[in-house]
Amino acid sequence: MAPLAIIGVLIILTLIGSIFIKSFLEKKKIERARAMVNLTDDLRRMQNAISTLPELYLDKPTKTFIYKSIIQMAERIGQVSNRDDSMVSVINEARTKLDAALELKEDSIKRLSKWCKVANPDDAQEMRQLIKFLHAQTVAAVKAGVIPKAHGARVVKNLKVIAHRIMLDLNYCLGKTYYTGKKHRRALGKFRVALGILHKSPIKQHLNPQKEELEKLIQKTESILEETRKQTASTSANSLASGMDKMEKEEEWEQKKNLYE
């Protein structure tokens, strides 16, 4: 009986072990699948970032980080999944653009002295979400040792600049649209908001052209509104005076009528 009992115990342990191993492998398979989905989504968002964010906002460190990330993500996806062929074109395109980015000269001051067309609040919101995504990816890349800490710091610094620039350019563009449409009160509000954002910008010392233009637009818009107010007040005064004259004439006529009745 003892040998049979031992064999029975071994069989039971084998079954339990096989169930445990199968469960473990299944769990690992699910985790790999989930990781692949997340990686594919990160690649899509990284590609979306480089195509959506205006060229004016992207400096050399930010561009090189994005292209390197695209290459690394595409290589991992190609190695793990059966999508190696589809990732080749993504990798080749990213490498070509990375080589071009590495040849760029620093021109931040020249770029940032220009306005960027951000006329749609929905587009601005999408760009802000992409900035948050890039920030998280940069921090993760530095912690994992994928990029040097100095490189990551430069990217994070530029992302902070971009976050301010998006709202600055959005309010300026909306203000100009309202101004052109003769909605001067709304335009004034947007210009003032833009100027407030500019004063809080980490690179406000490089935004003098924008500062001067906004101050001129605010002054001009205020003059237009003041002139409109004066014209409205004058029209109201004239209407009031005309009304008083009419009342006086009606009173005189009533008095004359009373004399002959």
Beta strands, then each sheet from edge to edge (+ up, - down):
end
